[in-house]
């Protein structure tokens, strides 16, 4: 007997046997215990427990006012290290609420008053000298230094074992800025400090690369010349950073040209393993764009 003849015949589509079997299921099938959805409880919420307790291994950091950083659920010893990193980046800590032993401050706590965030949510409010988040009245150098501060914060968080899981904005008020949600991981340090740098968009025609390594700025310039009509019309060096003035007004352009430029920039950097790690709004200005933090060979989440 051939294989074909050994195969039992199938009922034709719409045959009586098929219809009867369907009707029988509808009439006679009773739900079994396996058909009943399980009750939702904390124990049945996941098929398997997570690798670690996300509630205990997560924290958040936000940028507030013109000069504050607010932190929730981070170990105090890590906040001390974060304050030291900001001071090393050129932004001495003026005050911390509540006070933390091991943090050198330049201001009097009596002048600071109570911070409701710290009092109500048992977090920490860090106030730095200057007003790094106030872009409206800031000079080019001040905006550049604010982006350097952001990169320094990210670098310090990575060294402490904190990864940026998400940068988001949930507030609906003037001057709102982003919140960073952080997950705990292995401590990580870049091979070179400049493997972590900031990339920002100024006015309507400038690209600012803060503490950028030479290989990265070459990739950026190549992407601009390849995709943007008119290319770069002026290059300026300022405080270890590069400011590129582009032809036209790319950051107010409504065509697809600016979009192509952005994805060419990101792809060009990625060709040398410089990846966009996070995009963060740190400015109080209503029309400001995100600052990109670029990392070469970033660690996994």
C-alpha positions as a Markdown table, in Angstrom:
| # | Residue | x | y | z |
|---|---|---|---|---|
| 1 | Unk | 0.0 | 0.0 | 0.0 |
| 2 | Unk | 1.3 | 3.4 | -0.9 |
| 3 | Unk | 1.8 | 6.2 | 1.5 |
| 4 | Unk | -0.9 | 8.2 | -0.2 |
| 5 | Unk | -3.5 | 5.5 | 0.2 |
| 6 | Unk | -2.6 | 4.9 | 3.8 |
| 7 | Unk | -3.6 | 8.5 | 4.6 |
| 8 | Unk | -7.2 | 8.5 | 6.0 |
| 9 | Unk | -9.6 | 10.7 | 3.9 |
| 10 | Unk | -10.4 | 14.1 | 5.3 |
| 11 | Unk | -14.0 | 15.3 | 5.3 |
| 12 | Unk | -14.9 | 17.9 | 2.7 |
| 13 | Unk | -15.2 | 21.5 | 3.8 |
| 14 | Unk | -18.7 | 22.1 | 5.1 |
| 15 | Unk | -19.5 | 18.3 | 5.3 |
| 16 | Unk | -22.1 | 17.1 | 7.7 |
| 17 | Unk | -19.5 | 15.4 | 9.9 |
| 18 | Unk | -17.6 | 18.7 | 10.2 |
| 19 | Unk | -20.7 | 20.7 | 11.0 |
| 20 | Unk | -21.9 | 18.1 | 13.5 |
| 21 | Unk | -18.6 | 18.1 | 15.3 |
| 22 | Unk | -18.6 | 21.9 | 15.6 |
| 23 | Unk | -22.2 | 21.9 | 16.9 |
| 24 | Unk | -21.3 | 19.2 | 19.3 |
| 25 | Unk | -18.5 | 21.3 | 20.8 |
| 26 | Unk | -20.9 | 24.2 | 21.2 |
| 27 | Unk | -23.6 | 22.1 | 22.8 |
| 28 | Unk | -21.8 | 19.6 | 25.0 |
| 29 | Unk | -18.2 | 20.9 | 25.8 |
| 30 | Unk | -18.0 | 21.9 | 29.4 |
| 31 | Unk | -15.2 | 24.1 | 30.7 |
| 32 | Unk | -12.5 | 22.2 | 32.5 |
| 33 | Unk | -10.4 | 23.4 | 35.3 |
| 34 | Unk | -7.6 | 24.1 | 32.9 |
| 35 | Unk | -9.9 | 26.3 | 30.8 |
| 36 | Unk | -10.6 | 28.6 | 33.7 |
| 37 | Unk | -8.2 | 31.6 | 34.0 |
| 38 | Unk | -6.2 | 31.5 | 37.1 |
| 39 | Unk | -6.9 | 34.0 | 39.8 |
| 40 | Unk | -4.5 | 36.9 | 39.6 |
| 41 | Unk | -2.4 | 37.2 | 42.7 |
| 42 | Unk | 1.1 | 38.4 | 43.5 |
| 43 | Unk | 2.2 | 34.8 | 43.4 |
| 44 | Unk | 0.7 | 34.1 | 40.0 |
| 45 | Unk | 1.6 | 37.4 | 38.4 |
| 46 | Unk | 4.7 | 36.0 | 36.8 |
| 47 | Unk | 5.6 | 32.5 | 35.5 |
| 48 | Unk | 8.9 | 32.9 | 37.1 |
| 49 | Unk | 10.4 | 35.4 | 39.6 |
| 50 | Unk | 12.5 | 38.2 | 38.1 |
| 51 | Unk | 16.3 | 38.0 | 38.3 |
| 52 | Unk | 16.1 | 40.5 | 41.1 |
| 53 | Unk | 13.5 | 42.5 | 42.9 |
| 54 | Unk | 12.9 | 45.5 | 40.6 |
| 55 | Unk | 11.3 | 47.3 | 43.5 |
| 56 | Unk | 14.4 | 47.1 | 45.6 |
| 57 | Unk | 16.9 | 47.5 | 42.7 |
| 58 | Unk | 15.4 | 50.5 | 41.0 |
| 59 | Unk | 15.5 | 54.2 | 41.7 |
| 60 | Unk | 14.8 | 57.5 | 39.9 |
| 61 | Unk | 16.5 | 60.8 | 39.4 |
| 62 | Unk | 14.9 | 64.0 | 38.1 |
| 63 | Unk | 16.0 | 67.5 | 37.2 |
| 64 | Unk | 14.1 | 70.3 | 38.9 |
| 65 | Unk | 14.0 | 74.1 | 38.9 |
| 66 | Unk | 17.1 | 75.7 | 37.6 |
| 67 | Unk | 19.7 | 74.0 | 39.8 |
| 68 | Unk | 18.3 | 70.9 | 41.5 |
| 69 | Unk | 18.6 | 67.1 | 41.1 |
| 70 | Unk | 16.1 | 65.0 | 43.1 |
| 71 | Unk | 16.8 | 61.4 | 43.8 |
| 72 | Unk | 14.4 | 58.7 | 45.1 |
| 73 | Unk | 15.3 | 55.3 | 46.5 |
| 74 | Unk | 19.0 | 55.4 | 45.9 |
| 75 | Unk | 21.4 | 54.3 | 48.7 |
| 76 | Unk | 22.8 | 57.3 | 50.5 |
| 77 | Unk | 26.4 | 56.2 | 49.8 |
| 78 | Unk | 25.7 | 56.4 | 46.1 |
| 79 | Unk | 24.2 | 59.9 | 46.5 |
| 80 | Unk | 27.5 | 60.9 | 48.2 |
| 81 | Unk | 29.5 | 59.6 | 45.2 |
| 82 | Unk | 27.1 | 61.4 | 42.8 |
| 83 | Unk | 27.7 | 64.7 | 44.6 |
| 84 | Unk | 31.4 | 64.2 | 44.4 |
| 85 | Unk | 31.2 | 63.5 | 40.7 |
| 86 | Unk | 29.2 | 66.7 | 40.1 |
| 87 | Unk | 31.7 | 68.7 | 42.1 |
| 88 | Unk | 34.6 | 67.2 | 40.0 |
| 89 | Unk | 32.7 | 68.2 | 36.8 |
| 90 | Unk | 32.8 | 71.9 | 37.9 |
| 91 | Unk | 29.4 | 72.1 | 39.7 |
| 92 | Unk | 30.1 | 72.2 | 43.4 |
| 93 | Unk | 27.1 | 71.1 | 45.6 |
| 94 | Unk | 25.6 | 74.0 | 47.3 |
| 95 | Unk | 23.2 | 72.1 | 49.6 |
| 96 | Unk | 21.7 | 68.7 | 50.1 |
| 97 | Unk | 18.4 | 68.1 | 51.8 |
| 98 | Unk | 18.4 | 66.3 | 54.2 |
| 99 | Unk | 22.1 | 66.8 | 54.9 |
| 100 | Unk | 24.5 | 63.9 | 54.1 |
| 101 | Unk | 27.7 | 63.2 | 55.9 |
| 102 | Unk | 30.6 | 63.1 | 53.4 |
| 103 | Unk | 29.3 | 65.8 | 51.1 |
| 104 | Unk | 31.1 | 69.1 | 51.0 |
| 105 | Unk | 28.7 | 72.0 | 50.4 |
| 106 | Unk | 29.2 | 75.6 | 49.6 |
| 107 | Unk | 26.0 | 77.0 | 51.1 |
| 108 | Unk | 24.2 | 77.1 | 54.5 |
| 109 | Unk | 21.4 | 74.7 | 55.1 |
| 110 | Unk | 19.6 | 77.3 | 57.1 |
| 111 | Unk | 19.2 | 79.4 | 53.9 |
| 112 | Unk | 17.8 | 76.5 | 51.9 |
| 113 | Unk | 14.7 | 75.7 | 54.0 |
| 114 | Unk | 12.7 | 72.5 | 53.8 |
| 115 | Unk | 12.4 | 70.8 | 50.5 |
| 116 | Unk | 8.9 | 69.2 | 50.3 |
| 117 | Unk | 10.2 | 66.5 | 48.0 |
| 118 | Unk | 12.7 | 65.3 | 50.6 |
| 119 | Unk | 10.4 | 65.7 | 53.5 |
| 120 | Unk | 7.4 | 63.9 | 52.1 |
| 121 | Unk | 9.0 | 61.2 | 50.0 |
| 122 | Unk | 12.1 | 60.6 | 51.9 |
| 123 | Unk | 14.3 | 61.4 | 48.9 |
| 124 | Unk | 17.2 | 63.7 | 48.5 |
| 125 | Unk | 17.3 | 67.1 | 46.9 |
| 126 | Unk | 20.7 | 68.2 | 45.6 |
| 127 | Unk | 21.3 | 71.9 | 44.7 |
| 128 | Unk | 24.3 | 72.8 | 42.7 |
| 129 | Unk | 26.1 | 76.1 | 42.2 |
| 130 | Unk | 24.9 | 78.1 | 39.2 |
| 131 | Unk | 21.7 | 77.5 | 37.3 |
| 132 | Unk | 22.6 | 74.7 | 34.8 |
| 133 | Unk | 19.0 | 74.0 | 33.8 |
| 134 | Unk | 18.1 | 77.6 | 33.1 |
| 135 | Unk | 18.7 | 77.8 | 29.3 |
| 136 | Unk | 16.6 | 80.9 | 28.6 |
| 137 | Unk | 19.2 | 83.3 | 30.0 |
| 138 | Unk | 22.3 | 81.0 | 29.7 |
| 139 | Unk | 25.3 | 81.7 | 27.6 |
| 140 | Unk | 26.7 | 79.2 | 25.1 |
| 141 | Unk | 29.3 | 78.2 | 27.6 |
| 142 | Unk | 26.8 | 77.7 | 30.4 |
| 143 | Unk | 24.6 | 75.5 | 28.2 |
| 144 | Unk | 27.7 | 73.5 | 27.2 |
| 145 | Unk | 28.6 | 73.1 | 30.9 |
| 146 | Unk | 25.1 | 71.9 | 31.7 |
| 147 | Unk | 25.4 | 69.1 | 29.1 |
| 148 | Unk | 28.9 | 68.2 | 30.5 |
| 149 | Unk | 27.2 | 67.9 | 33.9 |
| 150 | Unk | 24.6 | 65.5 | 32.5 |
| 151 | Unk | 27.3 | 63.3 | 30.9 |
| 152 | Unk | 29.2 | 63.4 | 34.2 |
| 153 | Unk | 26.0 | 62.3 | 36.1 |
| 154 | Unk | 25.5 | 59.4 | 33.6 |
| 155 | Unk | 29.2 | 58.4 | 33.9 |
| 156 | Unk | 28.9 | 58.4 | 37.7 |
| 157 | Unk | 25.7 | 56.3 | 37.7 |
| 158 | Unk | 27.3 | 53.7 | 35.5 |
| 159 | Unk | 30.3 | 53.5 | 37.8 |
| 160 | Unk | 27.9 | 52.9 | 40.7 |
| 161 | Unk | 26.1 | 50.2 | 38.8 |
| 162 | Unk | 23.0 | 52.1 | 37.8 |
| 163 | Unk | 21.6 | 51.8 | 34.2 |
| 164 | Unk | 19.2 | 54.3 | 32.6 |
| 165 | Unk | 16.1 | 52.1 | 31.9 |
| 166 | Unk | 14.0 | 55.1 | 30.6 |
| 167 | Unk | 14.1 | 58.9 | 30.3 |
| 168 | Unk | 10.6 | 60.2 | 30.3 |
| 169 | Unk | 8.5 | 63.3 | 31.0 |
| 170 | Unk | 5.1 | 63.0 | 32.7 |
| 171 | Unk | 4.6 | 66.6 | 33.8 |
| 172 | Unk | 2.3 | 69.0 | 32.1 |
| 173 | Unk | 3.6 | 72.3 | 33.4 |
| 174 | Unk | 5.9 | 75.0 | 32.3 |
| 175 | Unk | 9.6 | 74.3 | 32.7 |
| 176 | Unk | 9.1 | 70.5 | 33.1 |
| 177 | Unk | 12.1 | 68.3 | 32.6 |
| 178 | Unk | 12.8 | 64.6 | 32.4 |
| 179 | Unk | 12.9 | 61.8 | 35.0 |
| 180 | Unk | 15.5 | 59.0 | 34.7 |
| 181 | Unk | 14.3 | 55.6 | 35.8 |
| 182 | Unk | 17.3 | 53.6 | 36.8 |
| 183 | Unk | 17.9 | 49.8 | 37.3 |
| 184 | Unk | 20.7 | 48.2 | 39.3 |
| 185 | Unk | 23.4 | 46.4 | 37.4 |
| 186 | Unk | 27.1 | 45.7 | 37.4 |
| 187 | Unk | 29.4 | 48.7 | 37.9 |
| 188 | Unk | 30.8 | 49.8 | 34.6 |
| 189 | Unk | 33.6 | 52.2 | 33.6 |
| 190 | Unk | 34.4 | 53.4 | 30.1 |
| 191 | Unk | 37.8 | 52.7 | 28.6 |
| 192 | Unk | 38.2 | 56.4 | 28.2 |
| 193 | Unk | 36.3 | 59.3 | 29.9 |
| 194 | Unk | 35.5 | 60.7 | 26.4 |
| 195 | Unk | 33.8 | 57.5 | 25.4 |
| 196 | Unk | 30.8 | 59.1 | 27.2 |
| 197 | Unk | 29.9 | 62.5 | 25.8 |
| 198 | Unk | 26.9 | 64.8 | 25.2 |
| 199 | Unk | 25.5 | 65.9 | 21.9 |
| 200 | Unk | 23.0 | 68.9 | 21.9 |
| 201 | Unk | 21.1 | 71.1 | 19.5 |
| 202 | Unk | 21.4 | 74.8 | 19.9 |
| 203 | Unk | 19.3 | 77.6 | 18.4 |
| 204 | Unk | 18.0 | 76.5 | 15.0 |
| 205 | Unk | 21.3 | 75.6 | 13.2 |
| 206 | Unk | 24.0 | 74.4 | 15.6 |
| 207 | Unk | 25.2 | 71.0 | 16.8 |
| 208 | Unk | 27.2 | 71.0 | 20.0 |
| 209 | Unk | 29.4 | 68.0 | 20.8 |
| 210 | Unk | 30.7 | 68.3 | 24.4 |
| 211 | Unk | 34.0 | 66.6 | 25.3 |
| 212 | Unk | 33.7 | 64.6 | 22.0 |
| 213 | Unk | 36.6 | 62.3 | 20.9 |
| 214 | Unk | 38.2 | 63.0 | 17.6 |
| 215 | Unk | 36.9 | 59.9 | 15.9 |
| 216 | Unk | 33.3 | 60.7 | 16.8 |
| 217 | Unk | 33.4 | 64.3 | 15.6 |
| 218 | Unk | 34.8 | 63.1 | 12.2 |
| 219 | Unk | 31.9 | 60.7 | 11.9 |
| 220 | Unk | 29.4 | 63.5 | 12.8 |
| 221 | Unk | 31.0 | 65.8 | 10.2 |
| 222 | Unk | 30.9 | 63.1 | 7.5 |
| 223 | Unk | 27.2 | 62.4 | 8.2 |
| 224 | Unk | 26.3 | 66.1 | 7.9 |
| 225 | Unk | 28.2 | 66.6 | 4.7 |
| 226 | Unk | 26.6 | 63.5 | 3.1 |
| 227 | Unk | 23.0 | 64.3 | 4.0 |
| 228 | Unk | 22.5 | 68.0 | 4.6 |
| 229 | Unk | 22.5 | 70.5 | 1.8 |
| 230 | Unk | 25.2 | 73.2 | 2.4 |
| 231 | Unk | 26.8 | 71.0 | 5.0 |
| 232 | Unk | 28.8 | 72.8 | 7.7 |
| 233 | Unk | 29.5 | 76.5 | 7.3 |
| 234 | Unk | 31.5 | 77.1 | 10.5 |
| 235 | Unk | 33.3 | 75.0 | 13.1 |
| 236 | Unk | 34.2 | 76.5 | 16.5 |
| 237 | Unk | 36.2 | 75.0 | 19.4 |
| 238 | Unk | 35.0 | 76.0 | 22.9 |
| 239 | Unk | 36.0 | 74.6 | 26.3 |
| 240 | Unk | 37.1 | 71.2 | 24.9 |
| 241 | Unk | 34.0 | 70.9 | 22.8 |
| 242 | Unk | 33.0 | 71.4 | 19.1 |
| 243 | Unk | 30.2 | 73.7 | 17.9 |
| 244 | Unk | 29.2 | 73.1 | 14.3 |
| 245 | Unk | 27.1 | 75.7 | 12.5 |
| 246 | Unk | 25.1 | 74.1 | 9.7 |
| 247 | Unk | 23.7 | 75.8 | 6.6 |
| 248 | Unk | 20.1 | 76.8 | 6.8 |
| 249 | Unk | 17.9 | 76.0 | 9.9 |
| 250 | Unk | 17.8 | 72.2 | 10.3 |
| 251 | Unk | 16.2 | 72.2 | 13.8 |
| 252 | Unk | 13.1 | 74.1 | 12.4 |
| 253 | Unk | 13.1 | 72.3 | 9.1 |
| 254 | Unk | 9.7 | 70.7 | 8.3 |
| 255 | Unk | 10.9 | 68.6 | 5.4 |
| 256 | Unk | 12.3 | 65.1 | 5.6 |
| 257 | Unk | 15.9 | 66.5 | 5.2 |
| 258 | Unk | 16.4 | 67.1 | 8.9 |
| 259 | Unk | 15.0 | 63.6 | 9.8 |
| 260 | Unk | 17.4 | 62.0 | 7.3 |
| 261 | Unk | 20.3 | 64.0 | 8.9 |
| 262 | Unk | 19.4 | 62.8 | 12.4 |
| 263 | Unk | 19.3 | 59.1 | 11.4 |
| 264 | Unk | 22.5 | 59.5 | 9.4 |
| 265 | Unk | 24.2 | 61.0 | 12.6 |
| 266 | Unk | 23.0 | 58.2 | 14.8 |
| 267 | Unk | 24.0 | 55.5 | 12.2 |
| 268 | Unk | 27.3 | 57.1 | 11.5 |
| 269 | Unk | 28.2 | 57.1 | 15.2 |
| 270 | Unk | 27.0 | 53.6 | 15.6 |
| 271 | Unk | 29.4 | 52.4 | 12.9 |
| 272 | Unk | 32.2 | 53.0 | 15.4 |
| 273 | Unk | 30.1 | 51.6 | 18.3 |
| 274 | Unk | 29.1 | 55.0 | 19.6 |
| 275 | Unk | 25.5 | 54.4 | 20.6 |
| 276 | Unk | 22.7 | 56.8 | 21.8 |
| 277 | Unk | 22.4 | 55.7 | 25.4 |
| 278 | Unk | 19.7 | 58.2 | 26.4 |
| 279 | Unk | 18.0 | 61.4 | 25.3 |
| 280 | Unk | 17.2 | 63.7 | 28.1 |
| 281 | Unk | 15.5 | 67.1 | 28.4 |
| 282 | Unk | 17.3 | 69.0 | 31.2 |
| 283 | Unk | 16.3 | 72.5 | 30.3 |
| 284 | Unk | 13.6 | 74.8 | 31.6 |
| 285 | Unk | 13.2 | 76.4 | 28.2 |
| 286 | Unk | 9.9 | 75.5 | 26.5 |
| 287 | Unk | 11.4 | 75.1 | 23.1 |
| 288 | Unk | 14.5 | 73.2 | 24.0 |
| 289 | Unk | 15.4 | 69.8 | 22.5 |
| 290 | Unk | 16.8 | 66.7 | 24.2 |
| 291 | Unk | 20.5 | 66.3 | 24.9 |
| 292 | Unk | 21.8 | 63.0 | 23.7 |
| 293 | Unk | 24.3 | 61.0 | 25.8 |
| 294 | Unk | 26.5 | 59.0 | 23.5 |
| 295 | Unk | 28.5 | 56.0 | 24.8 |
| 296 | Unk | 31.0 | 53.8 | 23.0 |
| 297 | Unk | 30.3 | 50.1 | 23.6 |
| 298 | Unk | 27.6 | 50.8 | 26.3 |
| 299 | Unk | 26.9 | 48.1 | 28.9 |
| 300 | Unk | 23.7 | 46.1 | 28.6 |
| 301 | Unk | 20.7 | 47.0 | 30.7 |
